[in-house]
């Protein structure tokens, strides 16, 4: 992907662009889990919608792992992607188009796992074997000092909600709508952030 491809993205094209990524790349393996990358994100968004969560939570769950597809945005070279955590890379490619709460849900969904393991010991029991493995690679449970710092984030509650959806979205027996079901709410959040007036 070239740098030019990302520079051409606008508030009116980003939603379809992400949809294209879901269609072309969503069938990729999700780090040893029983679902694909696309299924994982769609399951989280679907569970949020079924439970009456607001659109920020639904879209946060839908996009939280978009950083695994950073190369599609043409923003980073492959060497850069390998050196970046997927959550930070994902936050960076979305930052131009989405409200800060969505960016924080993407940027901090890994930190939220470490936070919950430190503050809610029972949360650890929710983790899949693959998630436990990645937790160890990500630094394990937060230290008390890290917990205090993390709790300063004004979007903490929604970040944690998306984290719970991250763990829930790993079922091998769940039907979900496709990305385009959620596209109108994704567009509303883009328009809200970018100041686009809607009819």
C-alpha positions, 0 to 999 in steps of 0.5 A, spaced: 500 500 500 502 506 498 502 513 502 497 516 497 492 511 498 491 513 506 492 521 504 485 520 499 481 518 505 476 522 507 470 522 512 465 520 506 470 514 504 473 512 510 467 507 512 466 504 505 474 503 506 474 500 512 468 495 510 472 493 504 478 491 509 473 487 513 470 483 506 477 482 504 481 481 510 476 479 515 477 471 514 484 472 517 486 467 523 485 471 530 491 469 534 489 462 535 482 463 537 476 459 534 474 465 530 477 469 524 479 477 525 472 479 522 468 474 526 471 477 533 470 484 531 463 483 529 461 479 535 463 484 540 459 489 536 453 485 535 453 483 543 453 490 544 448 492 540 443 486 543 445 489 550 442 496 548 449 499 548 450 506 545 453 507 538 460 509 541 461 502 545 458 498 539 463 502 534 469 501 539 468 494 539 467 493 532 474 497 530 478 495 536 482 490 533 483 494 526 490 495 528 491 488 525 490 491 518 494 497 519 498 496 512 491 496 508 491 504 510 498 505 507 500 509 513 506 504 516 511 500 512 511 493 514 517 494 518 514 499 522 508 495 523 512 489 526 515 494 531 508 497 533 503 494 538 496 493 534 492 497 538 497 504 538 497 503 530 490 502 530 488 508 534 493 512 529 490 510 523 483 512 526 484 518 529 483 523 524 476 520 523 473 518 529 471 521 536 476 521 542 472 515 545 473 511 539 480 512 539 481 510 546 477 504 546 482 502 540 488 504 543 487 502 550 483 495 549 490 491 551 491 496 557 484 494 559 485 487 560 492 488 564 487 493 568 482 488 569 487 482 571 489 487 577 483 490 579 478 484 578 481 477 579 475 474 577 476 477 570 482 472 569 477 466 569 474 469 562 480 469 558 481 464 553 488 461 553 490 465 547 488 471 551 492 469 557 498 467 553 498 475 550 497 477 557 504 475 559 507 478 553 503 484 554 506 485 561 501 481 565 497 485 570 498 492 572 502 495 577 498 499 583 502 505 580 499 503 573 492 502 575 492 509 578 494 512 572 490 508 568 484 510 572 485 518 570 482 516 563 476 520 562 473 514 557 475 509 562 468 506 563 467 505 555 474 502 554 472 497 560 466 495 556 469 494 550 474 490 553 469 485 556 466 485 549 473 483 546 473 477 551 466 475 549 467 476 541 470 469 541 464 464 540 465 459 534 457 458 534 455 465 533 451 468 527 452 476 526 450 481 521 456 483 517 460 490 517 455 494 513 449 493 518 453 497 523 456 502 517 451 507 518 452 508 526 460 508 524 458 514 519 454 518 524 460 518 529 465 520 523 460 525 521 460 527 529 467 528 529 469 531 523 463 536 523 459 534 517 452 536 517 447 531 516 440 532 513 
